[in-house]
Amino acid sequence: MAAVRDGELAALTSPVESTKVRAKRRDLLNHSEVLAAALERGTVLPLRFGVVFENEAALVEGFLRSRQEELAALLRKFEGKVELTVRAQYEENAILAEIVQANPRIAQLREQTRGGQDAATYPLRAELGERVADELQRRTERDRKALLDRLSPLAVDTEVDRERIEHQALRASFLVKRRDVTAFDDVMDELAGTHAGRIRFKYVGPLAPHSFVSVTPLESR
């Protein structure tokens, strides 16, 4: 690993044998570890894994120097900030039990279709599936809003992934000032306790601001 410098900018690099870099698990982990180590020492603008320059001159002339103003502005923008990611996944049995308990019609349909897979119960099973899906979506939207209402005020910016994934209440990235990370940690601990047995959280960070900056070196190969 070497730092290629041009003025106040520096790019962390390592030599490769080919311009076509395969995304092997080991290399992806190494890439993440390098970013994490650099983040401990200062502000980092992450490039996607596999960006390759023909040589050091191409890196300096075609990227660091030609886009110096843009890169310097981005470094100032993200100075003192890190990314924190949160995934909130429902415990399937718990959320389904919650839905059944709160909705008499769903509870009734569940009893009427229990163990029944014949044609006679198909309309009831179809209604049950639709009602459960609708109620789960309502709860997902409600819980997502509640979680964001707690977390977003602690962040400078928030990116929410709106792709629907079964039994997932929230998948979001938060751009947070370093000095506010501890406060964010405390709220996450509180949320994990409040929703214990109902929602399972995956909380990762601090990270470089992958979700908030997209730098594409046009001269890479």
C-alpha positions as CSV (number, residue, x, y, z in Angstrom):
1,M,0.0,0.0,0.0
2,A,1.4,3.4,-1.0
3,A,0.1,7.0,-0.9
4,V,0.4,8.9,-4.2
5,R,0.4,12.6,-3.4
6,D,-0.3,15.7,-5.4
7,G,-0.4,18.9,-3.4
8,E,-2.8,18.5,-0.5
9,L,-4.4,15.4,-2.0
10,A,-3.4,11.8,-1.7
11,A,-4.7,8.5,-3.1
12,L,-4.0,5.2,-1.4
13,T,-3.0,2.6,-4.0
14,S,-1.6,-0.8,-4.4
15,P,-0.2,-2.5,-7.6
16,V,-2.3,-5.0,-9.5
17,E,-1.3,-7.5,-12.2
18,S,-4.3,-6.8,-14.5
19,T,-6.7,-4.0,-15.2
20,K,-9.6,-6.4,-14.7
21,V,-9.9,-6.8,-10.9
22,R,-12.1,-9.6,-9.6
23,A,-14.1,-8.9,-6.5
24,K,-12.8,-11.7,-4.3
25,R,-14.0,-11.8,-0.7
26,R,-10.4,-11.5,0.6
27,D,-9.7,-8.4,-1.5
28,L,-13.0,-6.8,-0.6
29,L,-12.2,-7.2,3.1
30,N,-8.8,-5.8,2.5
31,H,-10.3,-2.8,0.7
32,S,-12.7,-2.2,3.7
33,E,-9.9,-2.5,6.2
34,V,-7.8,0.1,4.3
35,L,-10.7,2.5,4.2
36,A,-11.3,1.9,8.0
37,A,-7.7,2.6,8.8
38,A,-7.6,5.7,6.7
39,L,-10.8,7.0,8.2
40,E,-9.2,6.8,11.7
41,R,-6.6,9.3,10.5
42,G,-8.7,11.8,8.5
43,T,-11.4,12.4,5.9
44,V,-11.8,9.8,3.2
45,L,-13.5,9.9,-0.2
46,P,-14.1,6.2,-1.1
47,L,-13.8,5.0,-4.6
48,R,-15.6,1.8,-5.7
49,F,-13.6,-1.4,-5.4
50,G,-11.7,-2.2,-8.6
51,V,-10.8,1.2,-9.9
52,V,-7.5,0.9,-11.8
53,F,-5.2,3.5,-13.3
54,E,-2.6,2.6,-15.9
55,N,0.2,4.1,-13.9
56,E,1.0,6.8,-11.3
57,A,1.1,9.5,-13.9
58,A,-2.4,8.7,-15.1
59,L,-3.6,8.8,-11.5
60,V,-2.0,12.2,-10.8
61,E,-2.7,13.9,-14.1
62,G,-6.0,12.3,-15.0
63,F,-7.6,12.4,-11.5
64,L,-5.9,14.1,-8.6
65,R,-4.7,17.2,-10.5
66,S,-7.4,17.6,-13.1
67,R,-10.2,17.4,-10.4
68,Q,-8.3,19.0,-7.6
69,E,-11.0,21.7,-6.9
70,E,-13.8,19.2,-6.9
71,L,-12.0,16.7,-4.6
72,A,-10.8,19.4,-2.2
73,A,-14.4,20.7,-2.0
74,L,-15.7,17.2,-1.2
75,L,-13.1,16.7,1.4
76,R,-14.1,19.9,3.1
77,K,-17.8,18.9,2.9
78,F,-17.2,15.5,4.6
79,E,-14.6,16.7,7.0
80,G,-15.4,15.4,10.5
81,K,-18.3,13.2,9.3
82,V,-18.7,9.5,9.0
83,E,-21.4,7.1,7.7
84,L,-23.4,4.8,10.0
85,T,-25.7,2.1,8.5
86,V,-28.7,0.6,10.2
87,R,-30.8,-2.4,9.2
88,A,-33.9,-3.2,11.1
89,Q,-35.3,-6.7,10.4
90,Y,-38.6,-8.0,12.0
91,E,-38.5,-11.2,13.9
92,E,-40.9,-13.1,11.7
93,N,-42.8,-15.0,14.3
94,A,-43.1,-12.0,16.6
95,I,-44.5,-9.6,14.0
96,L,-46.9,-12.2,12.6
97,A,-48.2,-13.0,16.1
98,E,-48.6,-9.2,16.6
99,I,-50.6,-8.9,13.4
100,V,-52.9,-11.8,14.3
101,Q,-53.5,-10.5,17.8
102,A,-54.4,-7.0,16.6
103,N,-56.7,-8.0,13.8
104,P,-59.8,-10.2,14.6
105,R,-60.5,-10.9,10.9
106,I,-57.0,-12.2,10.3
107,A,-57.2,-14.3,13.5
108,Q,-60.5,-15.8,12.2
109,L,-59.1,-16.5,8.8
110,R,-56.0,-18.1,10.3
111,E,-58.2,-20.5,12.3
112,Q,-60.4,-21.3,9.4
113,T,-57.5,-22.2,7.1
114,R,-55.3,-23.9,9.6
115,G,-54.1,-27.2,8.0
116,G,-56.3,-26.6,5.0
117,Q,-54.8,-26.7,1.5
118,D,-57.8,-27.8,-0.6
119,A,-59.6,-25.8,-3.2
120,A,-62.4,-25.0,-0.8
121,T,-60.2,-23.0,1.5
122,Y,-58.4,-21.2,-1.3
123,P,-60.4,-18.0,-1.2
124,L,-59.9,-17.7,2.5
125,R,-56.2,-18.4,2.2
126,A,-55.9,-15.8,-0.5
127,E,-57.8,-13.2,1.7
128,L,-55.6,-14.1,4.6
129,G,-52.4,-13.6,2.6
130,E,-53.6,-10.2,1.3
131,R,-54.7,-9.0,4.7
132,V,-51.4,-10.0,6.4
133,A,-49.3,-8.4,3.6
134,D,-51.3,-5.2,3.8
135,E,-51.0,-5.0,7.6
136,L,-47.3,-5.8,7.5
137,Q,-46.8,-3.0,5.0
138,R,-48.7,-0.6,7.2
139,R,-46.6,-1.6,10.2
140,T,-43.4,-1.4,8.2
141,E,-44.2,2.2,7.1
142,R,-45.1,3.2,10.7
143,D,-42.0,1.6,12.2
144,R,-39.8,3.0,9.6
145,K,-41.1,6.5,10.2
146,A,-40.7,6.1,14.0
147,L,-37.1,4.9,13.7
148,L,-36.2,7.7,11.3
149,D,-37.8,10.2,13.6
150,R,-35.4,9.1,16.3
151,L,-32.2,8.7,14.2
152,S,-32.4,11.4,11.5
153,P,-32.2,14.4,13.8
154,L,-28.8,13.1,14.9
155,A,-27.5,13.0,11.3
156,V,-26.4,15.7,8.8
157,D,-28.0,13.6,6.0
158,T,-29.9,10.4,5.6
159,E,-30.2,8.0,2.7
160,V,-33.1,5.5,2.9
161,D,-33.1,2.4,0.7
162,R,-36.8,2.1,-0.4
163,E,-36.4,-1.4,-2.0
164,R,-39.0,-3.7,-0.4
165,I,-37.4,-6.7,1.4
166,E,-39.6,-9.1,3.2
167,H,-39.8,-8.4,7.0
168,Q,-37.4,-5.5,6.8
169,A,-38.5,-2.4,8.5
170,L,-35.6,-0.1,7.6
171,R,-32.4,0.0,5.7
172,A,-30.7,3.4,5.8
173,S,-27.4,5.2,6.0
174,F,-26.8,8.2,8.1
175,L,-24.1,10.9,7.7
176,V,-23.1,11.8,11.2
177,K,-20.6,14.2,12.7
178,R,-17.9,12.3,14.5
179,R,-18.7,14.1,17.8
180,D,-22.3,12.8,17.5
181,V,-21.5,9.2,17.0
182,T,-21.7,8.4,20.7
183,A,-25.2,10.0,20.9
184,F,-26.2,7.9,17.9
185,D,-24.9,4.8,19.6
186,D,-26.9,5.6,22.7
187,V,-30.2,5.9,20.7
188,M,-29.4,2.7,18.9
189,D,-29.0,0.9,22.3
190,E,-32.3,2.4,23.4
191,L,-34.1,1.2,20.2
192,A,-32.6,-2.3,20.5
193,G,-33.9,-2.5,24.0
194,T,-37.4,-1.1,23.2
195,H,-37.8,-3.5,20.2
196,A,-36.1,-6.6,21.7
197,G,-37.7,-9.8,20.5
198,R,-39.6,-7.8,17.8
199,I,-37.0,-6.1,15.6
200,R,-33.4,-7.2,15.1
201,F,-30.9,-4.4,14.3
202,K,-27.7,-4.6,12.4
203,Y,-25.7,-1.4,13.1
204,V,-22.4,-0.8,11.3
205,G,-19.9,2.1,11.4
206,P,-18.1,4.4,11.4
207,L,-17.6,4.0,7.7
208,A,-16.4,6.2,4.9
209,P,-19.4,8.1,3.3
210,H,-20.1,5.6,0.6
211,S,-23.8,6.4,0.4
212,F,-23.3,10.2,0.2
213,V,-20.5,10.7,-2.3
214,S,-19.9,9.2,-5.8
215,V,-16.5,9.9,-7.3
216,T,-15.9,8.3,-10.7
217,P,-12.4,8.6,-12.0
218,L,-12.9,9.1,-15.8
219,E,-9.3,8.2,-16.5
220,S,-9.3,4.8,-14.8
221,R,-9.0,1.6,-16.8
